[in-house]
Amino acid sequence: MNYYQILQIKQTATQLEIKQAYRRLAKQFHPDSQTDNANHEKIILLNAAYEILSDARNRRVYDQELSGKSAQFLKRRKEKSQAANKYYTQTRQQQQKVNLDELAWVEEVYFPINRFLNLILTPLTLQIDCLSGDPFDDQLMSVFSKYIRNCTDYFEQARLTLISQPNPRKYATIAANLDYCLSHISDGLEELQRFTQTYDYAYLHTGKELFNLAEQLKIESQHTVHKFS
């Protein structure tokens, strides 16, 4: 609080206004006033303010000091405002980049992998049903073997897509689910391949179970993507 504020006057006040303000406030706060407003510390401040402002030379020097402090205050406030604006702009740009990276990952990684997973997992039941007619039929087994080869190609493309770019932190769980999903598919394809070589239905059953686990992970990933969308 400066001396003008202590005397409750404007900085453009005349000497008469300064004197009137001082007398009014001194009467109000003087310890001998016998009122609830009596305040010794307030009187000390009033006296100091009046001593400076009632003298033309002292007041001129004081006004110059106030002007310098005001300029410094405005400068600091401007610097703080500029710093705040810079921080806001950088934060907004960083968030925009994060959003773009997240969108790019979903479009360039998740969606392609999801398509490959559908090409691998969806036909299995129909392929097994067709083969069950006569697993020893060379033509039926040839069709099933071709399905496995196609799945192996789709799997490799999905694997390369997953490692093609780092996943955003927001989608870490989805990326992990996709990785587990592909791991189950890889193991499942090995079991199905063994079945085509041995005709041992245990391999076929294990391969189907591994594909079912992969399907569950794929569905979990879809739910998570939809939640974040």
C-alpha positions as CSV (number, residue, x, y, z in Angstrom):
1,M,0.0,0.0,0.0
2,N,1.5,3.4,-1.0
3,Y,1.2,6.7,0.7
4,Y,-1.7,7.9,-1.5
5,Q,-3.7,4.8,-0.6
6,I,-2.9,5.3,3.1
7,L,-4.4,8.8,2.9
8,Q,-7.2,7.4,0.6
9,I,-6.6,10.0,-2.1
10,K,-5.7,10.0,-5.8
11,Q,-2.1,10.5,-6.9
12,T,-3.3,13.8,-8.6
13,A,-4.6,15.2,-5.3
14,T,-3.9,18.8,-4.4
15,Q,-2.0,19.9,-1.3
16,L,-5.4,21.0,0.2
17,E,-6.9,17.6,-0.5
18,I,-3.9,15.9,1.1
19,K,-4.2,18.1,4.2
20,Q,-7.9,17.5,4.5
21,A,-7.5,13.8,4.1
22,Y,-4.8,13.6,6.7
23,R,-6.8,15.6,9.3
24,R,-9.9,13.5,8.7
25,L,-8.1,10.2,9.1
26,A,-6.0,11.4,12.0
27,K,-9.1,12.4,13.9
28,Q,-10.6,9.1,13.1
29,F,-7.7,6.9,14.2
30,H,-6.0,9.0,16.9
31,P,-5.4,7.1,20.1
32,D,-7.0,9.9,22.1
33,S,-10.2,9.8,20.0
34,Q,-11.8,7.4,22.4
35,T,-13.4,5.5,19.5
36,D,-13.3,1.9,18.4
37,N,-11.2,3.1,15.4
38,A,-8.3,4.3,17.5
39,N,-5.2,2.8,16.0
40,H,-1.6,3.8,17.0
41,E,0.0,2.0,14.0
42,K,-2.5,3.6,11.6
43,I,-1.5,7.0,12.9
44,I,2.2,6.3,12.4
45,L,1.4,5.4,8.7
46,L,-0.7,8.5,8.3
47,N,2.1,10.7,9.7
48,A,4.7,9.2,7.4
49,A,2.4,9.6,4.4
50,Y,1.6,13.2,5.2
51,E,5.2,14.1,5.9
52,I,6.2,13.0,2.4
53,L,3.2,14.2,0.4
54,S,2.8,17.5,2.0
55,D,6.3,18.5,0.9
56,A,6.5,19.3,-2.8
57,R,10.1,18.1,-3.2
58,N,9.7,14.9,-1.3
59,R,6.4,14.2,-3.1
60,R,8.1,14.7,-6.5
61,V,10.9,12.2,-5.5
62,Y,8.3,9.8,-4.2
63,D,6.2,10.0,-7.3
64,Q,9.3,9.1,-9.4
65,E,9.9,6.1,-7.2
66,L,6.2,5.0,-7.6
67,S,6.5,5.5,-11.4
68,G,9.6,3.3,-11.4
69,K,7.9,0.6,-9.3
70,S,4.8,0.7,-11.5
71,A,6.9,0.3,-14.6
72,Q,8.8,-2.7,-13.0
73,F,5.5,-4.2,-11.9
74,L,4.0,-3.9,-15.4
75,K,7.2,-5.3,-16.8
76,R,7.1,-8.3,-14.5
77,R,3.4,-8.8,-15.2
78,K,4.0,-8.7,-18.9
79,E,6.9,-11.2,-18.6
80,K,4.7,-13.5,-16.5
81,S,1.9,-13.2,-19.0
82,Q,4.2,-14.0,-21.9
83,A,5.7,-17.0,-20.0
84,A,2.2,-18.2,-19.3
85,N,1.1,-17.8,-22.9
86,K,4.3,-19.6,-24.1
87,Y,3.7,-22.5,-21.6
88,Y,0.0,-22.7,-22.7
89,T,1.0,-22.7,-26.4
90,Q,3.7,-25.4,-25.9
91,T,1.4,-27.5,-23.8
92,R,-1.4,-27.3,-26.4
93,Q,1.0,-28.1,-29.2
94,Q,2.4,-31.1,-27.3
95,Q,-1.2,-32.3,-26.6
96,Q,-2.1,-31.9,-30.2
97,K,1.0,-33.9,-31.2
98,V,0.0,-36.6,-28.7
99,N,-3.5,-36.7,-30.1
100,L,-2.2,-37.0,-33.6
101,D,0.2,-39.7,-32.6
102,E,-2.6,-41.6,-30.9
103,L,-4.8,-41.3,-34.0
104,A,-2.1,-42.4,-36.3
105,W,-1.3,-45.4,-34.2
106,V,-4.9,-46.5,-34.2
107,E,-5.3,-46.0,-37.9
108,E,-1.9,-47.4,-39.0
109,V,-1.3,-50.1,-36.5
110,Y,-4.4,-51.2,-34.6
111,F,-6.9,-51.3,-37.5
112,P,-4.6,-53.2,-39.9
113,I,-3.8,-55.7,-37.2
114,N,-7.4,-56.2,-36.3
115,R,-8.2,-56.9,-39.9
116,F,-5.4,-59.5,-40.1
117,L,-6.7,-61.1,-36.8
118,N,-10.2,-61.4,-38.3
119,L,-8.8,-63.1,-41.4
120,I,-7.0,-65.6,-39.2
121,L,-9.6,-66.3,-36.4
122,T,-13.0,-66.0,-38.1
123,P,-12.6,-68.8,-40.7
124,L,-11.3,-71.5,-38.2
125,T,-14.7,-72.9,-37.2
126,L,-15.8,-73.2,-40.8
127,Q,-12.5,-74.8,-41.8
128,I,-12.7,-77.4,-39.1
129,D,-16.4,-78.1,-40.0
130,C,-15.4,-78.7,-43.6
131,L,-12.5,-80.9,-42.7
132,S,-14.5,-83.0,-40.2
133,G,-16.3,-84.5,-43.2
134,D,-13.2,-86.6,-43.9
135,P,-9.9,-85.4,-42.5
136,F,-8.1,-88.1,-44.6
137,D,-9.5,-86.6,-47.8
138,D,-6.5,-85.1,-49.6
139,Q,-8.5,-82.3,-51.1
140,L,-10.1,-81.2,-47.8
141,M,-6.7,-81.4,-46.0
142,S,-5.2,-79.4,-48.9
143,V,-7.8,-76.6,-48.4
144,F,-7.1,-76.7,-44.6
145,S,-3.4,-76.5,-45.1
146,K,-3.8,-73.6,-47.4
147,Y,-5.8,-71.8,-44.7
148,I,-2.9,-72.4,-42.3
149,R,-0.4,-71.0,-44.8
150,N,-2.5,-67.9,-45.3
151,C,-2.9,-67.5,-41.6
152,T,0.9,-67.7,-41.3
153,D,1.3,-64.9,-43.8
154,Y,-1.4,-62.7,-42.1
155,F,0.3,-63.4,-38.7
156,E,3.7,-62.2,-40.0
157,Q,2.1,-59.0,-41.5
158,A,0.3,-58.3,-38.2
159,R,3.5,-58.9,-36.2
160,L,5.5,-56.5,-38.4
161,T,2.7,-53.9,-38.2
162,L,2.8,-54.1,-34.4
163,I,6.5,-53.4,-34.2
164,S,6.4,-50.8,-37.0
165,Q,6.0,-47.9,-34.6
166,P,6.0,-47.4,-30.8
167,N,2.6,-47.4,-29.2
168,P,1.3,-44.3,-27.4
169,R,1.3,-44.6,-23.6
170,K,-2.5,-44.3,-23.7
171,Y,-2.8,-47.5,-25.7
172,A,-0.1,-49.6,-23.9
173,T,-2.7,-52.1,-22.7
174,I,-4.1,-52.5,-26.2
175,A,-0.6,-53.1,-27.6
176,A,0.1,-55.7,-24.9
177,N,-3.2,-57.5,-25.6
178,L,-2.3,-57.5,-29.3
179,D,1.1,-58.9,-28.6
180,Y,-0.4,-61.7,-26.4
181,C,-3.0,-62.3,-29.0
182,L,-0.4,-62.8,-31.7
183,S,1.6,-65.1,-29.4
184,H,-1.4,-67.4,-28.9
185,I,-2.0,-67.4,-32.7
186,S,1.7,-68.3,-33.3
187,D,1.4,-71.2,-30.9
188,G,-2.0,-72.2,-32.3
189,L,-0.7,-72.3,-35.9
190,E,2.1,-74.7,-34.8
191,E,-0.5,-77.0,-33.2
192,L,-2.7,-76.9,-36.4
193,Q,0.3,-77.6,-38.6
194,R,1.2,-80.6,-36.4
195,F,-2.4,-81.8,-36.9
196,T,-2.0,-81.8,-40.7
197,Q,1.1,-83.9,-40.3
198,T,-0.1,-86.4,-37.7
199,Y,-3.9,-86.3,-37.9
200,D,-3.8,-86.3,-34.1
201,Y,-6.9,-84.5,-32.9
202,A,-5.2,-83.4,-29.7
203,Y,-3.2,-80.9,-31.8
204,L,-6.4,-79.7,-33.5
205,H,-8.1,-79.2,-30.1
206,T,-5.2,-77.3,-28.6
207,G,-4.9,-75.1,-31.7
208,K,-8.6,-74.3,-31.5
209,E,-8.3,-73.4,-27.8
210,L,-5.3,-71.1,-28.5
211,F,-7.3,-69.4,-31.2
212,N,-10.2,-68.9,-28.8
213,L,-7.8,-67.2,-26.3
214,A,-6.6,-65.0,-29.1
215,E,-10.2,-64.1,-30.0
216,Q,-10.9,-63.0,-26.4
217,L,-7.8,-60.8,-26.3
218,K,-8.9,-59.3,-29.7
219,I,-12.3,-58.5,-28.2
220,E,-10.8,-56.9,-25.1
221,S,-8.6,-54.7,-27.4
222,Q,-11.7,-53.6,-29.3
223,H,-13.6,-52.7,-26.2
224,T,-10.6,-50.6,-25.0
225,V,-10.3,-48.8,-28.3
226,H,-14.0,-47.9,-28.2
227,K,-13.7,-46.7,-24.7
228,F,-10.9,-44.3,-25.6
229,S,-12.6,-43.1,-28.8
